[in-house]
């Protein structure tokens, strides 16, 4: 028996099946049957919330951005990768109206905002996101990072990933204010709250990364988004890992047929309201919340891992093949299929 006393999961302000499972009460129900409490890591105070970045907490299930997950693994964190999701989530390059920049090719020579380094590599995900997002956009115009000039902009040295990050829903995505003031020419931005702030500032979309058919141009912190677990928990209580994934798959299945309720939940989770959610999450995003470990999705994560390594966001390379633990997801699919057939 493991020494785990409580199950924790992360709750980022983004669409996750685990977040939906929590809102439906399914995680508490399932783990309660095993005699365990369930807690939201970001609601537990800074002493525990820091484990979102270092993953040094036995009972933690982390469904969140891949920059902190990969950075923790590269620094020696004993984690295993048990699932990957891919959610199309409003990634854009913004410019000022009337700038003349209307597409990726128009970014040649632009001053592009680059958030400063945070306290450590894992917390520097805004910088990593901006750098890779700009790279993906430039590629659409046949350009490279060498074709623009990066201008560092202030960034939170210890950014929060909780539901209350950004002061009750209003967030100033790094670089947006500088763009509005004319100090930079372009900014990468992602997500519902950034989309809302961009509208408030009257900024324009020059490159809609979501519109490109090649998903590699959108590989970033949340695409793909990993689900990780402490390897000791997997070794000592694999049943709990399967339970978590079963409820996550159940929630993803529910979301596929309930777009309206999903949007309502996300309006609260992201603190961006219905308009922000509608702008950031388009199409059939609610049908793609299911985690998997397909070769395609692992290949996209490898693209991100290699990018982070080259640009200094990882302590060392990460062996993805050794990191992956596919058995719990396979068993969770079987368990859910049996429950639905009963």
C-alpha positions, 0 to 999 in steps of 0.5 A: 500500500502506498503512503498517499493520503489525499489525491490532488489535481491541478486546475488550470484556467483552460479546458481539461477533462479532469476539470470537467470531471471535478465539476461533475463531482465524478473525481470525488465520487470515485476516489471517495469510494477508495477512502481518499479525499480530493483536493485542488492544488491551486486552492491549497496555498503556495506551499502545495501549489508550487508542486504544479511546477516541480511535481514533487507530491505523491498524490498529484495528477497534473493535467497542464502545460507541457513546459513545466511538465517537461522542465520538471522531468528534465530536472529529475522529477520522478513523473510518468506521462499517462496521457496527452490532449490537444485542444485548439485554443486561440493562438494568434499574433496580434498587431496594432490596427493600421500597422500594415501587417496582415499576414505572417510574411508581413512580420519580417523586421517586426519588433516582437514582444518576448516575456522575460525569464521567470524565477526558473525554467518551469515558470518561464512558460510565457517566454517559451510560449511566445517564442514557439508561437512566433516561430510557428507563425513565421514559418507560415510566411517562409520566415524564421526567428532571425527575421524579427527582432525580439524585445524583452517585456516584463513578465511575472517571475512567479506566474500563477496558473490557478483559477484566480490568476490575473486578478479576478479574470483580467489579465495583462498578457505579457506584451499586450500593453507594450503593443498598444503603446507602440513599443513593440510591433507584434505579440503572441497571445493565447487563450480566452482571457488574452483574447478578451484583453486584446479586444479591449485594447483594440488590437488586430489579429495578423496571424490566426495560428488555429487556421493553419492546417498543419498542427505543427505550426501550433505546437506550444505549451498547451498543444499537446497538453500532458497528464502526468503522475508521480511514478511512485503512485503508479508503482504502488497504486496503479488502480488509483491512476486508472480511476483518475483516467477513467473519470477523465475519459468519462468527462471527455465523452460527456463534453462531446455531447454537451457544448453548451454546458461545457462553455458555461463551465469554461466561462467560470474556469477561465474567468473570461465570460461567455464572449471570451470562451466563444472567441477562444474555443471554436469549432468542435473543441469539446469533442477532442478532450479525450487523452491519448498516447498516439504516435502522432500526439507523441510526435508533436510533443517531441517537437515541443521538447526539442524546441525547449531543449534548443532554447534553454528551457530544459536542464537536459534532454527528456527520453519520451519513450522512457517517460510514457506509461501507456498501460493505465490509459488502456485499462481505463478505456477498458473499464469505462467501456465495461461500465457503459455496457453494463 
